[in-house]
Amino acid sequence: MPLHLTVVLCVFDHLSFWECMAKYELLSSNTIRTPDGRTLYRIRALRDFGNVNAGDIGGYVETAKNLAHHGLCWIFDDARVFADGYVRAGARIAGNAAVFDHARISDKARIFGTARISGFAEILGTSSVFENAQVSEHATIIDSAQIHGHARVDGYAKVWTGDIFGRAHLSGRVVVLGGPTIYRSHISEGVVDYDFKEVPERHSTRPARRMRAMGIDQSGLKGGPAS
């Protein structure tokens, strides 16, 4: 990053010059291509910060605009951030996760597994998106929400807290707060809070089916219930 641009960013974020010094470089000898033809570059740390040491190899970015040079943010493993995707503050991206389009990851958010964050989505606070979950369009994940499994959050949905997993799909202008557990429902409007209860799965009358619907591990039960 040019020196004059580094100084401007430092002033804008009220950080010292030393906090804004380039913390990684792009390795032109280690690249991959996205399906739409973008070239992504493996990154290598230039200085110590957090639990990252100088010389550590990270994931991939398209340009230095994808990962802030200040803060403790980092991209691990084979994770990718490209297009106008941006990771800053103390956020961490790992595994085979991808952040792209205009998505923003900030604060102490964690994105890992094969999660996909796209559109104008924002992941903030200490929220985590992992496994095969997808957050897209104008959705915002705030505070300490957990989005995982095959869950999808899109539209203008806002999730403050809660455990969203399985085949759950939040869309429209739904607002989720108060820590509910959602693993199957498609909800597109209203406010969902701690009083939310999913409607039992239709025809799940036998014990094994009910337990599967509730996400209970049956492997430790002697003999297991009838299926």
Secondary structure as UniProt FT lines:
FT   HELIX           3..12
FT   TURN            13..14
FT   HELIX           17..20
FT   STRAND          24..33
FT   TURN            35..36
FT   STRAND          39..45
FT   TURN            50..51
FT   TURN            54..55
FT   STRAND          57..61
FT   HELIX           64..66
FT   STRAND          74..75
FT   TURN            77..78
FT   STRAND          80..81
FT   TURN            83..84
FT   STRAND          86..87
FT   TURN            89..90
FT   STRAND          92..93
FT   TURN            95..96
FT   STRAND          98..99
FT   TURN            101..102
FT   STRAND          104..105
FT   TURN            107..108
FT   STRAND          110..111
FT   TURN            113..114
FT   STRAND          116..117
FT   TURN            119..120
FT   STRAND          122..123
FT   TURN            125..126
FT   STRAND          128..129
FT   TURN            131..132
FT   STRAND          134..135
FT   TURN            137..138
FT   STRAND          140..141
FT   TURN            143..144
FT   STRAND          146..147
FT   TURN            149..150
FT   STRAND          152..153
FT   TURN            155..156
FT   STRAND          158..159
FT   STRAND          163..164
FT   TURN            166..167
FT   STRAND          169..170
FT   TURN            172..173
FT   STRAND          175..176
FT   STRAND          181..182
FT   STRAND          186..187
FT   STRAND          191..192
FT   TURN            194..195
FT   TURN            202..203
FT   HELIX           207..213
FT   TURN            214..215
FT   TURN            219..220
//
